[in-house]
Amino acid sequence: MPFPGPGGKSPISTQGGRAPKWSRNGRELFYQELGTNQLMAVDVPAGPVFRAGHPQALFKLAFSGLGAPVFAVAPDGRFLVKRAPGQGAGATFITITNWFDDLRRRVPVRR
């Protein structure tokens, strides 16, 4: 629904959805479709009137029940996706904090 201002709700999915997330440029909306558990993408062109395109399935997501969302959208458009138990056994997830400091250490800037 528009914010602020007049106007009603605009349905995006007829199958139900959860965990909506906008792309960085605000022209695409992603959500987890309830019936198929797929990650869906909907084009939302810029303009004075809200119009949403038809949902397109991107890929199947792991089922998370009613817990936390199973995906996140990175600023560059990539997806971080939670795997179902048993998928990718032995996989390691590494988080690097202060990575700019590490980058400067590894690749010094010459001035």
Backbone bond lengths (Angstrom), bond angles and torsions (degrees), N, CA, C in turn:
res aa  C-N    CA-C-N  psi(-1)  N-CA   C-N-CA  omega(-1)  CA-C   N-CA-C  phi
1 M - - - 1.442 - - 1.521 108.32 -
2 P 1.278 118.47 149.61 1.462 121.52 -176.99 1.532 111.98 -64.93
3 F 1.298 114.73 144.05 1.460 119.59 174.87 1.508 108.69 -138.27
4 P 1.256 121.07 129.56 1.462 125.60 -16.06 1.512 108.21 -79.78
5 G 1.263 115.92 173.20 1.446 118.12 170.30 1.494 115.80 117.89
6 P 1.304 113.88 176.31 1.457 119.30 -177.22 1.520 111.27 -73.14
7 G 1.293 114.03 162.52 1.460 119.54 177.14 1.505 110.40 131.05
8 G 1.302 114.99 156.14 1.451 120.39 -178.51 1.505 112.52 -100.20
9 K 1.310 114.89 -175.57 1.456 121.76 178.26 1.521 109.70 -76.08
10 S 1.329 115.95 148.89 1.462 122.26 177.01 1.517 108.34 -121.70
11 P 1.342 117.81 111.14 1.464 119.18 -178.99 1.529 111.18 -65.92
12 I 1.315 115.09 142.51 1.459 121.86 178.34 1.530 109.96 -105.45
13 S 1.335 116.50 -41.77 1.457 121.74 -176.37 1.521 110.31 -126.18
14 T 1.328 116.44 141.02 1.461 120.56 173.12 1.522 110.86 -93.59
15 Q 1.344 116.92 -7.89 1.463 121.79 -177.86 1.531 112.24 -99.34
16 G 1.310 117.11 -3.46 1.463 120.41 -175.83 1.513 109.73 86.95
17 G 1.307 116.13 152.17 1.452 120.04 -178.84 1.505 111.05 -160.00
18 R 1.330 115.07 166.65 1.455 121.02 178.41 1.517 109.38 -148.15
19 A 1.310 115.28 165.83 1.466 123.77 175.18 1.533 112.38 57.68
20 P 1.341 119.03 51.41 1.463 118.82 178.92 1.520 111.91 -67.30
21 K 1.318 115.91 141.16 1.465 121.82 178.55 1.524 108.21 -142.14
22 W 1.322 116.45 137.15 1.463 122.08 178.88 1.519 110.46 -88.25
23 S 1.331 115.80 148.31 1.457 120.32 169.89 1.526 107.33 -69.53
24 R 1.303 115.89 163.46 1.466 119.92 -177.45 1.526 112.56 -59.72
25 N 1.329 117.40 -36.79 1.469 119.75 -178.31 1.528 112.51 -84.24
26 G 1.335 118.22 -3.01 1.451 121.92 176.44 1.512 114.99 73.93
27 R 1.324 117.28 13.72 1.469 119.83 -177.83 1.516 113.15 -109.24
28 E 1.326 115.95 7.93 1.457 120.33 177.62 1.520 108.11 -146.32
29 L 1.330 116.27 138.85 1.452 122.78 179.32 1.517 108.04 -117.09
30 F 1.333 116.79 131.88 1.457 122.19 178.44 1.522 108.23 -113.55
31 Y 1.331 116.22 146.04 1.461 120.13 175.92 1.517 109.45 -157.35
32 Q 1.324 114.80 163.56 1.457 121.68 177.82 1.524 107.23 -95.46
33 E 1.327 116.91 118.11 1.464 120.71 179.78 1.520 109.19 -77.61
34 L 1.334 116.34 131.88 1.457 121.00 -174.27 1.520 113.31 -68.33
35 G 1.316 118.56 -47.20 1.462 121.17 -174.81 1.519 114.31 -66.19
36 T 1.314 116.93 -41.23 1.465 121.12 -175.09 1.519 113.21 -104.23
37 N 1.326 116.75 -12.30 1.464 122.87 -177.17 1.533 111.23 57.32
38 Q 1.307 116.02 39.55 1.455 121.78 177.94 1.519 109.90 -105.38
39 L 1.320 116.21 152.94 1.456 120.92 171.82 1.522 106.27 -81.86
40 M 1.314 115.27 124.95 1.460 121.39 -176.34 1.520 109.44 -112.39
41 A 1.323 115.87 151.29 1.462 122.29 176.94 1.522 108.04 -128.67
42 V 1.330 115.43 137.66 1.461 121.36 178.96 1.522 107.81 -130.21
43 D 1.325 116.79 124.79 1.464 120.88 174.98 1.516 109.18 -72.55
44 V 1.332 115.83 136.23 1.454 122.17 177.82 1.528 106.88 -130.84
45 P 1.339 117.05 92.84 1.459 119.16 -178.32 1.520 111.91 -65.07
46 A 1.323 115.53 146.83 1.463 120.41 177.52 1.520 109.23 -70.48
47 G 1.313 116.22 145.82 1.453 120.33 178.30 1.510 110.85 166.16
48 P 1.312 116.90 170.82 1.460 120.31 -177.41 1.530 112.89 -71.06
49 V 1.331 117.38 -22.22 1.460 121.89 179.54 1.527 107.97 -114.73
50 F 1.334 116.63 133.62 1.461 120.77 179.34 1.518 109.94 -71.64
51 R 1.324 115.27 125.89 1.459 122.17 174.14 1.519 107.66 -136.95
52 A 1.300 115.93 132.22 1.464 120.14 178.19 1.514 109.43 -113.37
53 G 1.338 115.88 140.20 1.461 121.00 176.73 1.515 110.67 -75.72
54 H 1.318 116.00 -170.87 1.461 121.44 178.65 1.530 109.07 -84.68
55 P 1.330 117.87 136.62 1.465 120.42 178.48 1.525 111.60 -61.17
56 Q 1.320 115.72 137.51 1.464 123.03 177.60 1.525 108.43 -120.61
57 A 1.331 116.96 130.83 1.464 121.27 178.16 1.528 109.15 -74.26
58 L 1.334 116.30 131.75 1.467 120.95 177.21 1.520 110.78 -97.67
59 F 1.339 117.42 -54.34 1.461 121.82 177.24 1.518 109.25 -168.08
60 K 1.328 115.67 163.29 1.461 122.06 -178.55 1.524 109.61 -78.18
61 L 1.330 115.08 140.52 1.456 121.96 179.29 1.522 110.38 -105.47
62 A 1.330 115.97 159.34 1.457 120.76 174.00 1.521 108.45 -69.97
63 F 1.325 116.71 144.35 1.466 119.68 178.95 1.515 108.98 -75.98
64 S 1.327 116.03 132.41 1.462 119.64 -178.69 1.518 112.21 -117.91
65 G 1.320 117.91 7.27 1.457 119.55 -176.50 1.511 109.18 64.46
66 L 1.295 117.03 -136.82 1.457 121.19 179.69 1.518 111.51 -102.31
67 G 1.322 117.26 14.06 1.461 121.12 -178.79 1.516 112.56 -76.72
68 A 1.296 115.24 -153.43 1.464 122.44 -177.36 1.528 110.96 -65.43
69 P 1.329 116.59 154.69 1.467 119.74 175.71 1.525 110.65 -56.67
70 V 1.322 116.25 151.75 1.459 120.51 -176.19 1.518 112.88 -100.39
71 F 1.345 118.06 7.24 1.461 118.87 178.69 1.521 110.41 -147.61
72 A 1.316 114.18 158.78 1.458 122.21 173.79 1.521 107.23 -140.03
73 V 1.323 116.27 152.75 1.459 121.30 -179.94 1.528 108.33 -107.27
74 A 1.329 116.29 122.00 1.460 121.06 178.18 1.527 109.39 -77.98
75 P 1.328 117.77 157.10 1.472 120.35 179.71 1.525 114.22 -56.10
76 D 1.334 117.51 -28.81 1.470 119.80 -179.80 1.529 112.79 -87.16
77 G 1.346 117.37 4.44 1.456 120.98 176.16 1.513 115.29 96.10
78 R 1.323 118.26 -8.38 1.463 119.78 176.70 1.528 109.32 -74.54
79 F 1.333 116.09 163.35 1.457 121.45 -179.79 1.520 110.22 -113.73
80 L 1.324 115.54 140.42 1.452 122.47 169.88 1.520 104.86 -104.04
81 V 1.340 116.96 119.60 1.457 121.33 -171.67 1.517 110.23 -123.31
82 K 1.335 115.32 132.97 1.459 121.95 175.87 1.518 108.35 -77.22
83 R 1.322 117.08 135.63 1.454 121.05 178.95 1.524 110.02 -92.88
84 A 1.332 115.02 153.50 1.460 120.65 175.91 1.525 108.67 -71.88
85 P 1.346 118.02 153.69 1.468 119.96 176.99 1.521 110.38 -54.66
86 G 1.329 115.81 134.87 1.455 120.65 179.49 1.516 113.90 93.63
87 Q 1.316 118.29 -15.73 1.464 120.61 177.76 1.516 108.67 -84.94
88 G 1.284 117.28 131.99 1.461 120.93 175.38 1.515 112.49 65.13
89 A 1.332 116.56 39.62 1.457 119.53 -179.76 1.523 109.74 -55.61
90 G 1.307 116.24 135.79 1.441 121.68 179.59 1.517 113.82 87.42
91 A 1.318 116.98 -3.56 1.459 119.92 178.90 1.519 109.85 -69.54
92 T 1.309 115.71 148.63 1.452 121.42 -179.03 1.508 109.41 -115.63
93 F 1.312 115.73 138.25 1.456 121.59 176.40 1.520 107.07 -114.08
94 I 1.317 116.76 119.81 1.461 121.32 -177.47 1.523 108.75 -113.56
95 T 1.315 115.74 130.06 1.454 121.10 175.97 1.512 108.54 -109.78
96 I 1.316 116.50 127.69 1.462 120.91 178.10 1.519 107.56 -109.58
97 T 1.314 115.84 121.41 1.459 120.62 176.33 1.525 108.22 -101.18
98 N 1.315 115.66 155.92 1.467 120.97 -178.24 1.527 111.25 53.20
99 W 1.322 116.14 44.04 1.456 119.21 -174.41 1.519 113.27 -69.23
100 F 1.338 119.11 -21.45 1.460 120.08 174.78 1.529 109.80 -64.59
101 D 1.334 116.94 -40.89 1.467 120.42 177.36 1.525 110.59 -61.96
102 D 1.334 116.56 -42.47 1.455 120.61 179.02 1.530 110.46 -65.51
103 L 1.324 116.71 -40.37 1.466 120.78 178.02 1.524 110.87 -62.68
104 R 1.328 117.25 -45.50 1.477 120.06 178.39 1.521 111.91 -61.11
105 R 1.322 116.18 -35.95 1.459 120.55 178.76 1.528 110.37 -67.60
106 R 1.337 116.28 -42.21 1.463 120.54 -176.93 1.528 113.11 -78.27
107 V 1.326 117.12 -33.01 1.456 121.82 -177.37 1.532 108.01 -131.54
108 P 1.319 116.74 84.26 1.460 119.89 -178.54 1.530 111.17 -63.56
109 V 1.311 115.30 143.90 1.465 121.73 178.56 1.517 108.06 -87.37
110 R 1.317 115.81 128.37 1.454 120.50 178.49 1.521 107.98 -95.97
111 R 1.301 115.93 130.62 1.478 119.20 -179.71 1.492 110.45 -116.50
